[in-house]
């Protein structure tokens, strides 16, 4: 990822090869493709609003799950609606990773430590604040592997990365 892209968050493209995915799920679960298709329609039109992509990407198709377990999956549409309802009530609490980290830590809950925060605006933090692409690049080079990165604000893991290696190492 180019350094200039680090401050940007995009919803990832999530293509699913539908015919192949349905056939593979049917074979893995030893049911017909029609059964899988009917389940996708039921979960997509029910309270879950689980899209075709969500059905496969979130694992609702995996063998061994009961109907009750499959019914617990929620689609992105429902999750986004829940986030919008909760955000005003909690003042954006769950969308701010630094705030959640501080509250959990001070409450005695074990959390993975925050090593640094990339922020273009004014921010005061107990951890290192990276204010420019060169500072971010230097941090990425010197930080021991593995580590996990995510946007400070936002939900649904959009923009999250797991860094387990570097080119040339």
VMD Tcl script that draws the C-alpha trace (Angstrom):
set ca {
  {0.00 0.00 0.00}
  {1.47 3.37 -0.93}
  {2.20 5.57 2.07}
  {-0.25 8.22 0.82}
  {-3.06 5.66 1.07}
  {-2.57 5.06 4.80}
  {-4.83 7.95 5.83}
  {-7.64 6.77 3.54}
  {-10.24 4.12 4.27}
  {-12.21 2.40 1.55}
  {-14.87 -0.26 1.73}
  {-13.17 -3.30 0.22}
  {-14.55 -4.94 -2.91}
  {-15.92 -8.33 -1.96}
  {-16.57 -10.38 -5.06}
  {-18.01 -13.86 -4.67}
  {-18.09 -16.39 -7.50}
  {-21.72 -17.24 -6.81}
  {-22.21 -20.44 -8.80}
  {-18.97 -21.98 -7.60}
  {-19.53 -20.88 -4.00}
  {-23.04 -22.35 -3.91}
  {-21.84 -25.61 -5.47}
  {-18.93 -25.87 -3.01}
  {-21.16 -25.12 -0.01}
  {-23.72 -27.69 -1.17}
  {-21.04 -30.35 -1.63}
  {-19.41 -29.57 1.72}
  {-22.74 -29.79 3.54}
  {-24.02 -32.73 1.47}
  {-27.17 -30.86 0.43}
  {-28.46 -29.61 -2.91}
  {-27.60 -26.27 -4.45}
  {-31.31 -25.50 -4.24}
  {-31.16 -25.92 -0.45}
  {-28.25 -23.49 -0.26}
  {-30.04 -21.03 -2.55}
  {-33.22 -21.21 -0.46}
  {-31.21 -20.60 2.70}
  {-29.50 -17.59 1.13}
  {-32.90 -16.16 0.16}
  {-34.34 -16.81 3.63}
  {-31.41 -15.15 5.40}
  {-31.34 -12.30 2.91}
  {-34.99 -11.41 3.31}
  {-35.34 -12.12 7.03}
  {-34.38 -9.92 9.94}
  {-30.71 -10.71 9.27}
  {-30.66 -9.10 5.81}
  {-27.62 -11.26 5.08}
  {-26.47 -10.49 1.54}
  {-25.18 -13.17 -0.79}
  {-21.63 -11.94 -0.22}
  {-22.09 -11.80 3.57}
  {-23.44 -15.35 3.58}
  {-20.16 -16.67 2.23}
  {-17.67 -14.14 3.60}
  {-18.96 -14.36 7.18}
  {-19.14 -18.15 7.10}
  {-22.88 -18.83 7.29}
  {-22.34 -21.55 4.67}
  {-19.83 -23.54 6.74}
  {-20.76 -27.18 7.45}
  {-21.66 -28.14 11.01}
  {-23.69 -25.05 11.86}
  {-27.27 -25.51 13.00}
  {-30.19 -23.50 11.62}
  {-30.22 -21.53 14.87}
  {-26.52 -20.71 14.47}
  {-27.01 -19.66 10.84}
  {-29.93 -17.45 11.89}
  {-27.58 -15.54 14.22}
  {-25.56 -14.11 11.33}
  {-26.31 -10.46 10.61}
  {-25.64 -8.74 7.33}
  {-23.76 -5.49 6.86}
  {-27.02 -3.59 6.35}
  {-28.30 -4.62 9.79}
  {-24.93 -4.00 11.44}
  {-24.68 -0.51 9.96}
  {-28.22 0.30 11.11}
  {-27.38 -0.90 14.63}
  {-24.21 1.22 14.65}
  {-26.19 4.30 13.60}
  {-28.75 3.74 16.35}
  {-26.13 3.18 19.05}
  {-23.71 5.94 18.05}
  {-25.84 8.91 19.19}
  {-26.67 7.15 22.46}
  {-23.04 6.48 23.26}
  {-21.51 9.56 21.66}
  {-19.53 7.53 19.16}
  {-17.88 5.57 21.97}
  {-17.59 2.27 20.10}
  {-16.26 3.94 16.97}
  {-13.27 5.49 18.76}
  {-10.62 2.82 19.33}
  {-8.45 5.01 21.57}
  {-11.32 5.88 23.87}
  {-12.50 2.27 24.11}
  {-8.92 1.13 24.79}
  {-8.51 3.66 27.60}
  {-11.85 2.83 29.22}
  {-11.23 -0.92 29.07}
  {-7.68 -0.57 30.38}
  {-8.73 1.63 33.29}
  {-11.51 -0.83 34.07}
  {-8.96 -3.61 34.45}
  {-9.75 -5.40 31.20}
  {-6.70 -6.80 29.42}
  {-6.32 -5.26 25.98}
  {-3.59 -5.31 23.37}
  {-1.52 -2.20 23.85}
  {-1.73 0.64 21.37}
  {1.77 1.44 20.11}
  {1.00 4.41 17.91}
  {-1.80 6.40 16.34}
  {-1.76 7.98 12.90}
  {-3.60 11.29 13.05}
  {-3.56 14.27 10.74}
  {-5.33 16.51 13.23}
  {-4.54 17.52 16.77}
  {-4.40 14.52 19.06}
  {-2.96 13.94 22.49}
  {-2.29 10.34 23.35}
  {-0.17 8.30 25.73}
  {1.19 6.46 22.71}
  {3.22 7.78 19.80}
  {1.28 10.00 17.38}
  {2.29 9.68 13.73}
  {1.39 12.85 11.82}
  {2.74 12.28 8.33}
  {3.27 9.48 5.82}
  {7.07 9.49 6.44}
  {6.48 9.08 10.19}
  {4.11 6.19 9.50}
  {6.62 4.53 7.17}
  {9.40 4.86 9.76}
  {7.12 3.33 12.41}
  {6.20 0.43 10.13}
  {9.87 -0.28 9.43}
  {11.06 -0.22 13.06}
  {8.11 -1.96 14.76}
  {8.68 -5.63 15.65}
  {6.48 -8.11 13.82}
  {3.74 -9.17 13.93}
  {1.40 -6.27 14.61}
  {-2.12 -5.23 13.78}
  {-3.27 -1.87 12.48}
  {-6.71 -0.35 12.30}
  {-8.29 3.05 11.83}
  {-8.90 4.92 15.08}
  {-12.46 5.70 14.07}
  {-14.77 3.35 12.26}
  {-16.25 -0.07 12.49}
  {-16.58 -3.37 10.64}
  {-12.80 -3.82 10.30}
  {-12.69 -1.55 7.27}
  {-9.09 -0.47 6.81}
  {-7.71 -3.01 9.30}
  {-4.45 -4.79 8.43}
  {-2.39 -7.57 9.92}
  {1.32 -7.09 9.31}
  {3.21 -10.36 9.57}
  {6.14 -9.68 7.28}
  {7.94 -7.10 5.18}
  {9.33 -7.30 1.67}
  {12.90 -8.52 1.85}
  {12.66 -10.07 5.33}
}
mol new
graphics top color blue
foreach p $ca { graphics top sphere $p radius 0.5 }
foreach p [lrange $ca 0 end-1] q [lrange $ca 1 end] { graphics top cylinder $p $q radius 0.2 }
display resetview
